[in-house]
Amino acid sequence: MAAVEAARSLPFAFTLTARAENFLRGQPDLDDTIDRLQAFAAVGADVLYAPSLPDLAAIRTVCASVSRPLNVMVGPKNQCFPVAQLVEAGVQRISLGPTCLRAAMTAFLRAAREVKEQGTFAFADDTVTFRELNALMTARDSETSNGA
């Protein structure tokens, strides 16, 4: 309740996400997870999050049991459900957390291992060009300056 009051007192819009970490903390009790999420919703949390739900069936059950949007973070092993399946299950918010960082670090490690172990640079054949990166930045800059 204090977190909701603090969020609502801010001079700007703030989305308060409440977490029920049962599955993340080794307490895989779906009913208790839902009870906690419902309690968070009752006091005013904007978004609900239960990290590491085991499968789409559990995600679907949670979505059907709560009145606020459920966030699902994709990226951890066995948690990379396609967007269409998550939407069909009722998910309204999808986040990546550290997934993009982990993907970048994986590519970096593969490249470093290739150079060290094979003495080759084949990884460079599949990298983004500076022209592509600059085009992305230019597109974003023009969207920002146009009020997007």
C-alpha positions in Angstrom: 0.0 0.0 0.0 2.8 2.4 0.8 4.4 1.8 -2.6 1.1 2.6 -4.3 0.7 5.8 -2.3 4.3 6.8 -3.1 3.8 6.1 -6.8 0.6 8.1 -6.9 2.2 11.1 -5.2 4.8 11.5 -7.9 4.5 14.6 -10.2 4.7 12.3 -13.2 3.0 9.1 -14.5 4.5 6.0 -12.8 3.6 2.4 -13.5 3.9 0.3 -10.4 4.7 -3.4 -11.0 4.1 -5.8 -8.1 6.0 -9.1 -8.1 5.0 -12.5 -6.6 8.3 -14.4 -6.7 7.1 -17.8 -5.6 8.4 -19.8 -8.6 11.6 -17.8 -8.8 12.3 -18.6 -5.1 11.6 -22.3 -5.2 8.0 -22.2 -3.9 6.0 -23.3 -7.0 2.5 -22.7 -5.6 0.3 -21.3 -8.3 -2.6 -20.7 -6.0 -0.5 -18.7 -3.6 1.1 -16.8 -6.4 -2.4 -15.8 -7.7 -3.5 -14.8 -4.2 -0.5 -12.5 -3.8 -1.1 -11.0 -7.3 -4.7 -10.4 -6.5 -3.8 -8.7 -3.2 -1.4 -6.4 -5.1 -4.1 -5.5 -7.6 -6.5 -4.8 -4.8 -4.3 -2.2 -3.3 -3.6 -0.5 -6.6 -0.7 -2.1 -8.4 -0.8 -1.2 -12.1 1.0 -4.3 -13.5 1.5 -7.8 -12.0 4.5 -10.0 -12.4 5.2 -13.5 -11.4 8.7 -14.4 -12.6 9.4 -17.9 -13.8 5.9 -19.3 -14.3 6.5 -22.8 -15.5 4.5 -22.9 -18.7 1.8 -21.3 -20.9 -0.9 -23.1 -18.9 0.2 -21.4 -15.7 0.5 -18.0 -17.5 -3.0 -18.5 -18.9 -4.4 -19.4 -15.4 -2.8 -16.3 -13.8 -4.1 -14.0 -16.6 -7.6 -15.3 -16.1 -7.4 -14.9 -12.3 -6.2 -11.3 -12.1 -7.8 -7.9 -13.0 -4.6 -6.1 -13.9 -2.2 -6.7 -16.8 0.3 -9.5 -16.3 4.0 -8.9 -17.3 6.0 -11.9 -18.6 9.7 -11.6 -19.1 11.0 -13.6 -22.0 14.6 -14.8 -22.2 15.3 -17.2 -19.4 15.7 -20.8 -20.6 12.3 -22.3 -21.2 10.6 -18.9 -21.0 10.8 -17.8 -24.7 7.2 -18.3 -25.7 6.2 -16.6 -29.0 4.4 -13.2 -28.7 1.3 -14.7 -30.3 1.1 -17.4 -27.7 1.6 -15.0 -24.9 -1.1 -12.7 -26.2 -3.5 -15.6 -26.7 -2.8 -16.6 -23.0 -3.9 -13.1 -21.9 -0.5 -11.4 -21.4 -0.7 -7.7 -21.9 3.0 -6.7 -21.2 6.1 -8.5 -22.3 9.6 -7.5 -21.1 13.1 -8.6 -22.0 15.0 -7.8 -18.8 18.6 -8.6 -19.4 17.9 -10.8 -22.4 19.4 -8.4 -25.0 22.5 -7.9 -22.9 22.9 -11.7 -22.6 22.4 -12.1 -26.4 25.1 -9.5 -27.0 27.5 -11.1 -24.5 26.9 -14.5 -26.0 27.8 -13.2 -29.5 30.9 -11.5 -28.0 32.0 -14.7 -26.3 31.4 -16.8 -29.5 33.5 -14.3 -31.4 36.3 -14.3 -28.8 36.4 -18.1 -28.7 36.5 -18.3 -32.5 39.5 -16.0 -32.7 41.3 -17.7 -29.8 40.5 -21.4 -30.7 40.4 -21.3 -34.5 42.2 -18.1 -35.4 39.4 -17.1 -37.8 36.9 -14.3 -38.0 33.9 -15.8 -39.6 31.7 -14.2 -37.0 32.3 -10.9 -38.7 30.4 -12.0 -41.8 27.1 -11.9 -39.9 27.5 -8.5 -38.1 25.5 -5.4 -38.5 27.1 -2.7 -40.5 27.7 0.9 -39.3 25.4 2.0 -42.2 22.6 -0.1 -40.7 23.3 1.2 -37.2 23.4 4.8 -38.3 20.1 4.3 -40.2 18.5 3.0 -37.0 19.7 6.0 -35.0 18.7 8.4 -37.7 15.2 6.9 -37.9 14.8 7.1 -34.1 16.1 10.7 -34.0 13.6 11.8 -36.6 10.7 10.0 -34.8 11.7 11.8 -31.6 11.9 15.2 -33.2 8.5 14.6 -34.8 6.9 14.0 -31.4 6.7 10.2 -31.7 
